[in-house]
Amino acid sequence: MMRALAAEFRKLKRARMILWTALVVIGYTSIGLAMLPVFEDLQASGALTPEAQSMVAPMEDPYEQANITEVNWDAAMKFVPMGVSGAWGIMLLSLVAAYVFGRELREGTDAASATLPVRREYTVVAKLVVIAAWTAGLALLAVLVDVPVVGVYLGFETFKWEYFMRGAAETLYASLFIYLTLPLIGWLSLIRKGYLRPMLFALAAFSVSMSLIGLEAAAYVPWSMPSVAVGVSWMPLRGELTAMSWAIALAVFGLGLAALIRRTNRLGDAG
């Protein structure tokens, strides 16, 4: 197992994809935080008062406010987990999974990998560990980028480490649900060479997840669960994930893992 892990991490030693994904996170986070003046203007006009938000989500609604009622450090740090639960999280992490699993097929090196003295199941698990580390790294990078960008705009006088720690925890929490869907993306990348099919699937999943925001059904769709857990900036609502939500998310992960192992074994036998 350790040999498989070492081999997978060595494959990324000179991979430019790591740099590109990091740049996307930096750019997206910085651009997203440019919305702070917009929220400040809305606050000044009274559009972000608790009373106005209660009109969006009545008290009897099961979704509670994500508490972006004013522009400060606490609110600004919530934009990062909200961002990862949406476009850049689903699409970028899906690209990471498609790259890790589909790279060898695309480059034609899968036949050589199949002859290595490592169990194929170990290879699948090692790739998932690599994706987990990559996911966590991008999530924490987004939070780290958030600090200087917000600091320039709001000043560092009112910064507290608890804001950073909460932002990091919520960002990793949102990323976890996306990660549980990534074995399906990896399986799609092994069906055919290239990244088109898995990315089209990710785009469809993202579109469906956004259409469910604010509905109770969102708590039972894995791609919507991150938004339910941390809210979204344009509709600051936060819902509750139940035991059934976790069961569904874990079942999707398990099915994807089983499909990955089966496909990997078939490719190995064909090679």
C-alpha angles and dihedrals in degrees: 000000000000089000090055091048092049091049093051094049091047089056089062095051094102099018111136090200090080091059093045094051090048091052091050091053092048092047096044093047093048093047092045091054089054083078089073094090089050091054089046091054090048090050091051090051091050095247093123099048117127088248092056092047091051087060088059094047114021117213092253090057111104090228115087129203120276085217101239092148097133138019108256139118093281093053095041093055089056091064091073099060088040089054095049090050090059138040105336094041099051098035099039097044089047088054089051091053093046090050096048094048100032101040096088093049091048093048094041096239095115093097092058092046091053091061095057115114092247127108111253092230088059090053091054092048091046091053090050090051089052090050090048091053091046091049093049091047093053092045093052091043089057090054093046091051089050093063101062093037093053091039092059091051102039101021128242097258094094097037116127128186090229088069091054094046092048091048091050093048094049092045092052089045092054091045091054093066092049090049091055088062096049098087087067089054090049091050091051090051090056095052093069135004114264137039101262099096097047092045093050088051090050091050091051091047091050092050092050092047092053092049090056097053109127094019125107089233089069090075090065100047112082095216091052095045095084090057091047090051099049106012130233127269097235092050107024098206129137125197138189125262113213133205087264089057091055091045091054093047093049091046090054089050092049093048091048092049092050091049091049094052092047093049092046091052091050093050090049092051091047090050 
